[in-house]
Amino acid sequence: MRRSSPLAAFVATGLTLIVPLPAVPAHASTGSGAYVPGSAGLGDPYFPQAGNGGYDVGHYTIRLRFTPKTRHLGATTTITATATENLSRFDLDFSGPKIGKVEVNGERASYARKGQELVVTPRHGLPSGKTFTVEVSYAGRPKAIKDRALGVTGWIDTKDGAVVLAEPDGARSWFPVNDNPRDKATYTFEISAPEGLTVLANGEPKNSGVAGPRGGYRTSTWEMRRPMASYLAMVAIGKFKVTQGVVDGMPNITAYDPSLAKEFKHLHGITAKAITWESKILGDYPFSSTGGVADRLGVYYALETQGRPVYDAGMADEPTIVHELAHQWFGDSVGLRSWKDIWLNEGFASYAEWLYQEQHGGPSAENTFAEHYKHKAGSAFWKLKTGDPGRNGMFDWNAIYVRGAMTVHALRRKIGDETFFTLLRTWTKENRHSTVTTQDLIALAERLSGQNLGDLFDAWLYKAAKPKL
Ligand SMILES: [Zn+2]
């Protein structure tokens, strides 16, 4: 993510409790081991309720029809998951519109909504190690999630459609989900919108991209075939000027709202240029297509939605495009196990901007670093811990973006250019489509450099103070 300006304060939305359908009793299945409820959260220190215990999602199929005129969404999400314990019931995260029905393995299941939790009780227990399917149908008007500290995420209405941007926990606004970055899955999107509108999503359009219109609606199918964290799932519906090209042998699909033509007409070209440069510096591009989508969203940020970042109006500058595309390696392919390590995403994506400038006639990264290092000890610039900024500080410009990039540069100074650039490519290769922690990075840097780097990372990440050089 990259923010362009301080965020306005927003009033947090209240939690809803919807009365469940008449409950169908769950029967304990035969077999060894007791059947127990999956946990309601995965214990992330910043988002303890996000994600759920007891299963691992393999694939989401999200079928939806959206009518911009009425803002009505009708949807069915089908989840294929594998139980990791004997489950008597399990939770999904869901804050979307009214549910019509829930089925597990084709049988009606009972459910209850408690805050952001959708508690599903299947007719039969789900044995550990077995794959099961959950189908949830819902309809109504989806709402964005407004957080005082983190801004607007989730389903965002636009003048002529809608766009989804869901970092860190907005995915639940539009589909039932195991909403934790450590449970990556593949996705199919089947999106119907009135004829004349364009639909984009992550990945590639299936077949020719669009099926024939049905009753005035046209259905577009998109597939993300590489593992993806739920906050990176994206659809964009509306009027778009689409450009299709090829970069490094793969599709480059970009689109902008026609009213943003002046600002974003270079989006396609810069995307191609940035991807080619980043593939040299960061290693092979991790997905099978690239691109970008620009629309008037009123959120004042851009987001690295997987394979195809989204840019709000005002976010068309080259460093921002370089930043969001660098996230394809740092954050999207190499994902987070815990949100407190958000600097691993933002520090490296911001440092990619510094490197891009250094190699394209701009200031050296050393100069950029030196400028920021001028902030006086004891000033507000140093007041949060980069390696654990707190939930409300996770997108703090100074602590996460600037000092995150400074941490990367301090590492480069310490281990030298040759080891540093080897580290970038080794990190993205060894952790491709996986999730990591800061400790994993320290371990790799120590392995490649042969140095003890504990003190350096401790000073840069875990002290709210200006580190000594
Ligand atoms: Zn970012």
Residues whose N, C-alpha, C, O or C-beta is under 5 A from the ligand:
A	BS01	ZN	M1 R2 E346 A349
